[in-house]
Amino acid sequence: MTESNLPWEGGCRCGGVRFKVSAPPLLTMACHCTGCQRMTASAFSLSAAIPSEGFSVTKGEPVIGGLHGASRHYFCPHCMSWMFTRPEGMDWFVNLRATMLDDPSWFSPFVETWTSEKLPWATTPAVHSYEALPPFEAYEGLVAEYRRQAGYPAA
């Protein structure tokens, strides 16, 4: 998928909550932390960091679930699908669970985080791996490299 076929749409498993993405991802990721493992009942979570102005809920009212702390994890109130996260103090993006898109076939994680907690057999095609999170100063370069690799124009 490219900017030329935006907007993208998606929703929860039951269809009670729907959303639209009108801006390309800043970055794509796989998170191996034990919290994501437990919230997804899988080896990792897959997400795309979408600029906040390019994300909107078009149907339903997601509710906060998971841990009720600094990061607000949004779920469908009916089927309880974990749809997206809004990290505290980082209001410029929404961390969308990529598999909630109607067509996630384009998705591939560019960065993997919390590899210090990953299951021994879990592998991804991520270009960059971090034992925890990338240092804050690395994000600008990661975003620029991701955009080049994904074929998006420079931001």
N, C-alpha and C positions, 0 to 999 in steps of 0.2 A: 504494500500500500504506500502511496506517496501523497504529498499535499494535493496533487491534482485530483485525487478521488475523495477528498474531504468534502462534506463531513462524514464521520464514522458514527455509527450508532451501536448501542448495546443495552444490556439490561441484566437483571437477576435471573435466576433459574425459572421462577414462576411467571415472570413478565410484569409483576406488580410495580417495579421501579425500572424506569428507562432513562437513558442519558444520551447526550450528543457530544461529540468531540469535533471541534471546528479548527483546531490548531495541531500541528504535528508534535510528537513527543520531543521533549528535551533530551531524554535518555530512556533506555530500557534496562530493566534489572531483574535479577533473580536474588532473592534474599534467603539465606540458609539459616537464619537465627531460629532458635527453638520456639520462640513466640510465633513466627510465621509457620513453622512446621505444625504447631498445634492448631493454629487458626485455620489452616488449609487442610489438615489431616493428610499432609503430603510431605515430601522432602524439602520443599522450598515454595515461596510465593513468587509469582511473576507479575511485574508491574511496569507501567509506562508513566513517566512523569509528564503530565500534561499541563501546559500553562493554564493558570486558573481562568483567564478570560476566554480560553478555548474549551471549557468544560461546562456543561449545564445538565441538570436533572430535568427531564421533560415530562415525566410521569411518576407519580407516587411521592412518598416522603420517607427517605432513608432514615434509619435510627442509628444512634451510636451504640456499638457493642464491643466485644473483646474487652481489653483493659480500658477503663475509663480514666485515662491519664492525659499526658501532654499530647500524644498523638490520638486524634479522633478517628476511629475506625467506623466506617459507615456500612450498614447492612440493610437488606430488605427486611421490613418488619414481619413479613409473612413467611418466606422461605429461608430467611436468615443467611442468604448468600452474602459473603464479604465482598463488597463492591469497590470501595476506594477508601483512601486515608488522607486526612489533612493534618500533616505534622505541625505542631505548635511552632510559631515563629517563622514558618516558611510558607506564608500565604500566597506566594507567587506560583505555586503549582499544586496539582492534585495527583496523588499517587494512585492511579487507576489499576485495578487488577485486570491485566491484559486479556484474560480468558473470559471476561464479561463482555467483550466486544462481540458483535454479531459475526464478524469475520476476523478471528485472531491469527489466521494462517500466516500473515506477514511477520508476526512477532518473533524476535530472537533476542535473548538478553545480551546486552553489550557489556554490562558490568555485573559481577556477582559479589555480594557482600556477606559478611559474617561466615566466611568459610571456616573459621575456627570452630564453628558449631555444626558444620554440615555432617550429614550421614556419610560414612566412608565410601559408599558406592555411588553417591549422587554427583553427577557431572553435568555441566552445561557447556554450550559453545561460546560462553562469554569471552570477550577479548581481554578484559581486565578483571582481576580477582583481588579481593581485599579480605584480610583476616577479620576485620570489623567493618567500619565505614571508611570510605575514602577521606583523606584529609580535606577540610573545607576548601582549601586553596586549589585542590585538584579538579573541582567540579567544572570550572570554566573551560579548561582544556578538554575534559571528558565530553562535555556537551558539544564543543566545536568538532571534536574528532567523530563523535557519533553522527552529527548532522552531515559531515562529509561522507562518511561510510554509508549512511542511509540515502544519500542523494538529495538531501534537502539543501536549499540555498543557505548561505551564512546568515546567522541571525542578526 
